[in-house]
Amino acid sequence: VGDMERTGVKILSDLRGFKELQGAAGALLRDLKEFHTDQFDGWTREVGMAIYNKSLSLNTDEPVVQFERGQLMHVNYNPRLVGLVREVRQLAVLGYKIPLKIQEAADLAKRFMRQAKALEQVILDTSAASRSDQVANFHNTIGDRMIPSQRPMMLEAALEMARLVKEQTGVTWGDTAAVDTYIARLQSVVERLSRENNKLASYHGQISDKVVALMNTDLLRHQQQWKDGLKDIRGVVGLVESQVSPS
């Protein structure tokens, strides 16, 4: 609107009705500025109140992860803080003066945002290079994705993850080095558990396919196919036995 008003002065000022157009443009510009100011003031009040009542804050003395009811793992980082960091950055670029308390909260949130995202990321699909799923979600759902008969084969890795998860109470946001170490250890054991689960599921699928094929094969007429199929099944079982040490 401002650009239109300035351009109009240069090329339309000699036309009839220009003063009326200029007045309307000026009024619209004032209304827009007032609207922007009202929106920014409302945003600062809302965010300031959320910071004051601690519904939008990060306590550096809190554990980085905690357990909710049902022993579900939860990353102790308010996702609204990510939005706060983005909003403060965008408003600052537009020239708004951010109140000190809000700026400090955004700076603190930004400081730990990388670690929070790292905690929420893990490789679940070993063929993918990106860490796309949450560590907490992996912990909370890995049991559902395991084939029940194969769970004992993954006991060692599962116990290692359980032990690491229990250590979370001593890791707080304030100790950045400890958080980074904890994240690295969690990611390592999660990747191992996921890798073993995927491998065992693949073997299970191979055996299932062989069994289905044999069920559709006449034993009396195709004895050699049955012998070959059973040999393949025993081969897969033997491979699993050689890779999984007995508990």
Secondary structure as the mmCIF struct_conf table of DSSP 4:
data_model
#
loop_
_struct_conf.conf_type_id
_struct_conf.id
_struct_conf.beg_label_comp_id
_struct_conf.beg_label_asym_id
_struct_conf.beg_label_seq_id
_struct_conf.end_label_comp_id
_struct_conf.end_label_asym_id
_struct_conf.end_label_seq_id
HELX_RH_AL_P HELX_RH_AL_P1 GLY A 2 ILE A 11
TURN_TY1_P TURN_TY1_P1 LEU A 12 ASP A 14
BEND BEND1 LEU A 15 LEU A 15
TURN_TY1_P TURN_TY1_P2 ARG A 16 GLY A 17
HELX_RH_AL_P HELX_RH_AL_P2 PHE A 18 TYR A 52
TURN_TY1_P TURN_TY1_P3 ASN A 53 LYS A 54
BEND BEND2 SER A 55 LEU A 56
TURN_TY1_P TURN_TY1_P4 THR A 60 ASP A 61
BEND BEND3 GLU A 62 GLU A 62
STRN STRN1 PRO A 63 PRO A 63
BEND BEND4 VAL A 64 VAL A 64
STRN STRN2 VAL A 65 GLU A 68
TURN_TY1_P TURN_TY1_P5 ARG A 69 GLN A 71
STRN STRN3 LEU A 72 VAL A 75
BEND BEND5 TYR A 77 TYR A 77
TURN_TY1_P TURN_TY1_P6 PRO A 79 PRO A 79
HELX_RH_AL_P HELX_RH_AL_P3 ARG A 80 VAL A 93
TURN_TY1_P TURN_TY1_P7 LEU A 94 GLY A 95
HELX_RH_AL_P HELX_RH_AL_P4 LEU A 100 LEU A 119
TURN_TY1_P TURN_TY1_P8 GLU A 120 GLU A 120
STRN STRN4 VAL A 122 VAL A 122
BEND BEND6 ASP A 125 ASP A 125
TURN_TY1_P TURN_TY1_P9 THR A 126 SER A 127
BEND BEND7 SER A 130 SER A 130
STRN STRN5 ASP A 133 ASP A 133
HELX_RH_AL_P HELX_RH_AL_P5 VAL A 135 ARG A 145
BEND BEND8 MET A 146 MET A 146
HELX_RH_3T_P HELX_RH_3T_P1 PRO A 148 MET A 154
HELX_RH_AL_P HELX_RH_AL_P6 LEU A 155 LYS A 166
HELX_RH_3T_P HELX_RH_3T_P2 GLU A 167 GLY A 170
STRN STRN6 THR A 172 THR A 172
TURN_TY1_P TURN_TY1_P10 TRP A 173 GLY A 174
HELX_RH_AL_P HELX_RH_AL_P7 THR A 176 MET A 215
TURN_TY1_P TURN_TY1_P11 ASN A 216 ASN A 216
BEND BEND9 THR A 217 THR A 217
TURN_TY1_P TURN_TY1_P12 LEU A 219 ARG A 221
HELX_RH_AL_P HELX_RH_AL_P8 GLN A 223 GLN A 243
BEND BEND10 VAL A 244 VAL A 244
#
